[in-house]
Amino acid sequence: MILPDFDDIYRHINITVKVNGGWSTWSYTSCSVTCGQGIRTRFRHCNNPTPANGGTNCIGEGSGNIDCNVEECLELVNGGWSNWTYTSCSVTCGQGVRTRFRHCKNPTPANGGAYCEGHVSDAINCNQQECPETSANILPWILFGACILVVIVCAIWCIIKLVRRRRGKKSLEPTSDPQNTNNPSSTSESGHYVNVATINSLNRNDNDENLYTTLSTRVNGQEGNYTSLIPKRGRSKQPACTILNYENVRISM
């Protein structure tokens, strides 16, 4: 006896079974905030099972919003700079630099607060006053000044010598004065001519009076009374007096 094929029998029999829909589990989105009052959305699907053969759909909402993270947020703290800290200057005098530092910890940023704006460190100038002069720097200027002083002294000395030499040469020139020629008191003997005021200021005794002979009132173009110091015979060739006024000295040969 051959048994019937149940698959063929099942295909020919029209059996209808109603299937009502059922909800899947909820799926959640992230909360809208990290702290404080926020919301998030949840979803579900009517596929557990899916309605079939005239079964009813799932009852209720397929999505909705719910509260989340209702706890209070921590206080927002923005960062602040500390005071500057300075390094030593790169030099002890003159132009130098030094570095300064600061830290973003007054206060330190917290709970999402902003970090400090600006630079953590930078370089600034320091010790701008001039360095004191050292002996190595002063010595060349001392030598230079000494050389200039020597040159000035030598120049002054040379000028004085030149002036004296010219005056000496002028005093040695022969003098021709008509007044002296006609005056019997003039003399042509060799002698030393000085101003009367100079002779009168010298200390001499009466025995030395014959050493002097009065000349005319004009000698070598100079106005005034002059005296000829003529050496006395048998005595020293030079008179016993000192000439004080050198500008009026004239040696006549």
C-alpha positions as CSV (number, residue, x, y, z in Angstrom):
1,M,0.0,0.0,0.0
2,I,1.4,3.4,-1.0
3,L,1.1,6.1,1.6
4,P,0.0,9.6,0.3
5,D,2.6,12.5,0.2
6,F,1.7,14.8,3.0
7,D,3.3,17.8,1.3
8,D,1.0,17.4,-1.6
9,I,-2.0,17.1,0.7
10,Y,-0.9,20.3,2.6
11,R,-0.6,22.2,-0.6
12,H,-4.1,21.4,-1.6
13,I,-5.7,22.2,1.8
14,N,-6.4,26.0,2.4
15,I,-5.8,26.6,6.1
16,T,-5.9,30.3,7.3
17,V,-4.3,31.3,10.6
18,K,-4.6,34.9,12.0
19,V,-1.3,36.4,13.4
20,N,-1.6,39.5,15.6
21,G,1.4,41.9,15.6
22,G,3.7,42.3,18.6
23,W,6.2,45.1,19.6
24,S,9.9,44.7,19.4
25,T,12.1,45.9,22.3
26,W,12.9,49.6,22.6
27,S,15.9,51.2,20.9
28,Y,17.2,54.5,22.4
29,T,19.1,57.5,21.0
30,S,21.8,59.4,23.0
31,C,20.7,62.0,25.5
32,S,20.6,65.5,24.2
33,V,22.9,66.8,27.0
34,T,25.6,65.4,29.2
35,C,24.3,66.8,32.4
36,G,21.2,68.5,33.6
37,Q,17.8,68.1,32.0
38,G,17.8,66.5,28.6
39,I,15.8,64.2,26.4
40,R,16.3,61.2,24.2
41,T,14.1,59.3,21.8
42,R,13.2,55.6,21.8
43,F,11.9,53.5,18.9
44,R,10.2,50.1,18.6
45,H,8.7,48.1,15.7
46,C,5.6,46.0,15.3
47,N,7.5,42.9,14.1
48,N,7.5,40.6,16.9
49,P,5.5,39.1,15.2
50,T,4.4,41.0,12.2
51,P,0.6,41.0,11.8
52,A,-0.6,38.4,9.2
53,N,-3.8,36.8,7.9
54,G,-5.9,39.6,9.2
55,G,-4.2,39.8,12.6
56,T,-4.3,43.1,14.5
57,N,-1.5,45.6,14.5
58,C,0.5,46.4,17.6
59,I,-1.3,48.7,20.1
60,G,0.6,51.8,21.3
61,E,3.2,54.3,20.0
62,G,6.1,53.1,18.0
63,S,8.4,56.1,19.2
64,G,8.5,58.7,21.9
65,N,10.8,61.1,23.9
66,I,11.8,60.5,27.5
67,D,13.8,62.5,30.0
68,C,17.5,61.7,30.6
69,N,20.4,62.8,32.8
70,V,18.3,64.7,35.3
71,E,21.2,65.0,37.7
72,E,22.7,68.5,38.1
73,C,25.7,69.5,36.0
74,L,29.0,70.4,37.6
75,E,29.9,74.1,37.5
76,L,31.7,75.3,34.4
77,V,35.2,76.6,35.3
78,N,37.3,78.6,32.7
79,G,41.0,78.7,33.1
80,G,43.0,81.7,34.3
81,W,46.8,82.6,34.1
82,S,49.1,82.5,37.1
83,N,51.7,85.3,37.7
84,W,54.7,85.5,35.5
85,T,57.9,83.7,36.6
86,Y,61.2,85.3,35.2
87,T,64.5,83.7,34.5
88,S,67.8,85.6,35.1
89,C,69.0,88.1,32.5
90,S,71.4,86.7,29.8
91,V,73.9,89.5,30.6
92,T,74.9,91.5,33.7
93,C,74.9,94.8,31.8
94,G,74.1,96.2,28.4
95,Q,71.4,94.7,26.2
96,G,70.1,91.2,27.2
97,V,67.0,89.1,27.3
98,R,65.2,86.9,29.8
99,T,62.3,84.5,29.5
100,R,59.1,84.6,31.5
101,F,56.7,81.8,32.1
102,R,53.1,81.4,33.3
103,H,50.6,78.6,33.8
104,C,46.9,78.2,33.1
105,K,46.1,77.1,36.6
106,N,44.5,80.2,38.3
107,P,42.1,78.4,38.1
108,T,42.6,75.3,36.1
109,P,39.9,74.7,33.5
110,A,37.3,72.2,34.7
111,N,34.0,70.7,33.6
112,G,34.4,71.8,30.0
113,G,35.6,75.3,30.8
114,A,37.7,77.2,28.3
115,Y,41.6,77.1,28.4
116,C,43.5,80.4,28.9
117,E,44.2,82.6,25.9
118,G,47.7,83.8,25.1
119,H,51.2,82.5,25.2
120,V,52.7,80.4,28.0
121,S,56.1,82.0,27.7
122,D,57.9,84.8,25.8
123,A,61.2,86.8,25.9
124,I,61.6,90.4,27.1
125,N,64.6,92.8,27.2
126,C,66.5,93.3,30.4
127,N,69.4,95.4,31.8
128,Q,69.3,98.2,29.2
129,Q,71.7,100.4,31.2
130,E,75.2,100.8,29.8
131,C,78.1,98.7,31.2
132,P,80.7,100.6,33.3
133,E,83.9,101.6,31.5
134,T,86.7,99.1,32.1
135,S,90.4,99.9,32.2
136,A,90.7,98.2,28.8
137,N,88.2,100.7,27.3
138,I,89.6,103.8,29.1
139,L,93.3,103.2,28.4
140,P,93.2,104.1,24.7
141,W,91.4,107.3,25.5
142,I,93.9,108.2,28.2
143,L,96.8,107.7,25.8
144,F,95.0,109.7,23.1
145,G,94.4,112.6,25.5
146,A,98.0,112.5,26.7
147,C,99.2,112.7,23.1
148,I,96.9,115.6,22.3
149,L,98.2,117.4,25.5
150,V,101.8,116.8,24.5
151,V,101.1,118.2,21.0
152,I,99.4,121.3,22.4
153,V,102.3,121.9,24.9
154,C,104.9,121.5,22.2
155,A,103.0,123.9,19.9
156,I,102.8,126.5,22.6
157,W,106.5,126.1,23.5
158,C,107.5,126.4,19.8
159,I,105.4,129.6,19.4
160,I,107.0,131.1,22.5
161,K,110.5,130.2,21.3
162,L,109.7,131.6,17.8
163,V,108.4,134.9,19.2
164,R,111.5,135.3,21.4
165,R,113.8,134.5,18.6
166,R,112.2,137.1,16.3
167,R,112.4,139.7,19.1
168,G,116.0,138.9,19.6
169,K,116.8,139.3,16.0
170,K,115.0,142.6,15.9
171,S,116.9,143.9,18.9
172,L,120.2,143.1,17.2
173,E,119.4,145.2,14.1
174,P,121.5,148.5,14.1
175,T,119.6,151.6,15.1
176,S,119.9,154.9,13.3
177,D,118.1,157.7,15.1
178,P,118.7,161.3,14.1
179,Q,117.9,162.4,17.6
180,N,120.6,160.1,19.0
181,T,123.2,161.4,16.4
182,N,122.7,165.0,17.3
183,N,122.6,164.4,21.0
184,P,126.0,164.6,22.6
185,S,124.9,162.4,25.4
186,S,124.5,159.4,23.1
187,T,127.2,156.8,22.9
188,S,128.4,154.3,20.3
189,E,130.2,152.1,22.8
190,S,129.2,148.5,23.3
191,G,126.8,148.1,26.1
192,H,123.5,146.7,27.4
193,Y,120.4,148.9,27.1
194,V,117.6,148.5,29.6
195,N,114.6,150.6,30.7
196,V,115.3,153.3,33.3
197,A,112.5,152.0,35.4
198,T,114.2,148.6,35.5
199,I,117.6,150.1,36.6
200,N,116.0,152.3,39.2
201,S,114.4,149.2,40.8
202,L,117.8,147.5,41.2
203,N,119.9,147.7,44.4
204,R,123.2,149.5,43.8
205,N,125.5,151.7,45.7
206,D,127.0,155.1,44.9
207,N,130.3,153.5,43.7
208,D,128.5,151.9,40.8
209,E,127.0,155.1,39.5
210,N,129.9,155.6,37.0
211,L,128.8,152.3,35.3
212,Y,125.8,154.1,33.8
213,T,125.6,156.8,31.2
214,T,122.4,158.5,30.3
215,L,121.3,158.2,26.7
216,S,118.8,160.1,24.6
217,T,115.1,159.6,25.3
218,R,114.7,157.6,22.0
219,V,116.5,154.3,21.5
220,N,115.6,151.8,18.8
221,G,112.3,153.6,18.2
222,Q,111.1,153.2,21.8
223,E,110.1,156.3,23.8
224,G,111.4,156.8,27.3
225,N,114.6,157.3,29.3
226,Y,117.3,154.7,28.7
227,T,120.7,154.1,30.4
228,S,123.8,152.5,28.9
229,L,125.4,150.0,31.2
230,I,129.0,150.4,30.0
231,P,131.5,148.1,31.8
232,K,133.9,150.0,34.0
233,R,137.6,149.5,33.2
234,G,139.3,147.1,35.5
235,R,136.1,145.6,36.6
236,S,133.9,142.8,35.5
237,K,132.7,143.0,31.9
238,Q,129.1,142.6,33.0
239,P,127.5,145.2,35.3
240,A,126.5,144.2,38.8
241,C,122.8,144.3,38.1
242,T,120.0,142.1,36.9
243,I,117.8,142.9,33.9
244,L,114.2,142.3,34.9
245,N,112.2,143.7,31.9
246,Y,113.2,141.5,29.0
247,E,110.9,143.1,26.5
248,N,113.0,146.3,26.6
249,V,116.4,144.7,26.4
250,R,118.7,145.6,23.5
251,I,122.2,144.4,23.0
252,S,124.2,146.9,20.9
253,M,127.5,145.7,19.4
